[in-house]
Amino acid sequence: MIAQELAASLEPLVQKIVDREVARVMQPVVQRRHAAEAAEAEIMAAARSVGVWTDKVLQATYAGSKEAAHRKQLFAANERLAAVMRRHGRLK
């Protein structure tokens, strides 16, 4: 009887301590997750830029206008994508 009463009175206290410890332990995991999401967003933005310029080069090829300027922009976007991927450890 006494053990059950004691356990019932200690349960909220122990639960509070465990919750606090779990939150403390999970904090670095959450920070890494946010950093990974930011890295993915930056890589995807650079990849989209490469896609846009690739499309513009192909359109210019068939339309016969500004292909050289678009190709230079494509190469620059390619370099930016490579730099972003290197920065985030996705490319050696």
C-alpha positions in Angstrom: 0.0 0.0 0.0 2.6 2.5 1.0 4.8 1.6 -1.9 1.9 2.2 -4.3 1.2 5.6 -2.8 4.9 6.5 -2.8 5.2 5.4 -6.5 2.0 7.4 -7.4 3.4 10.5 -5.7 6.8 10.2 -7.3 5.6 9.4 -10.9 4.9 13.0 -12.0 8.2 14.1 -10.6 10.2 11.4 -12.3 8.2 11.9 -15.6 9.1 15.6 -15.4 12.8 14.8 -14.9 12.8 12.3 -17.8 11.0 14.7 -20.1 13.6 17.4 -19.3 16.5 15.0 -20.0 15.0 13.8 -23.2 14.5 17.4 -24.4 18.2 18.1 -23.5 19.5 15.1 -25.3 17.3 15.7 -28.4 18.3 19.3 -28.8 21.5 18.6 -30.8 19.5 16.2 -33.0 17.0 18.9 -33.8 19.8 21.4 -34.6 21.4 18.9 -36.9 18.1 18.2 -38.6 17.5 21.9 -39.2 21.1 22.3 -40.5 20.5 19.4 -42.9 17.2 20.9 -44.1 18.9 24.2 -44.8 21.7 22.4 -46.7 19.1 20.5 -48.8 17.2 23.7 -49.5 20.4 25.5 -50.6 21.5 22.5 -52.8 18.0 22.3 -54.4 17.9 26.0 -55.1 21.3 25.7 -56.9 20.1 22.6 -58.8 16.9 24.4 -59.9 19.1 27.3 -61.2 21.1 24.8 -63.3 17.8 23.4 -64.6 16.5 26.8 -65.5 19.6 27.7 -67.4 19.7 24.4 -69.2 16.2 25.0 -70.4 17.1 28.5 -71.6 20.1 27.1 -73.5 18.0 24.5 -75.2 15.3 27.1 -76.0 17.9 29.5 -77.4 19.5 26.7 -79.5 16.2 26.1 -81.3 15.2 29.8 -81.4 18.6 31.0 -82.5 19.1 33.7 -80.0 21.5 34.5 -77.1 22.7 30.9 -76.8 26.3 31.9 -75.9 25.1 34.2 -73.1 22.8 31.5 -71.7 25.5 28.9 -71.9 27.8 31.2 -69.9 25.1 31.5 -67.3 24.6 27.7 -67.3 28.3 27.2 -66.6 28.2 29.8 -63.8 25.2 28.0 -62.3 27.0 24.7 -62.6 29.9 26.1 -60.7 27.6 27.5 -58.0 26.0 24.1 -57.6 29.4 22.4 -57.3 30.5 25.0 -54.7 27.3 24.5 -52.6 27.6 20.8 -52.8 31.3 20.9 -51.8 30.4 23.3 -48.9 27.9 20.8 -47.6 30.1 17.7 -48.1 28.2 16.2 -51.0 30.9 16.6 -53.6 34.6 15.9 -53.2 
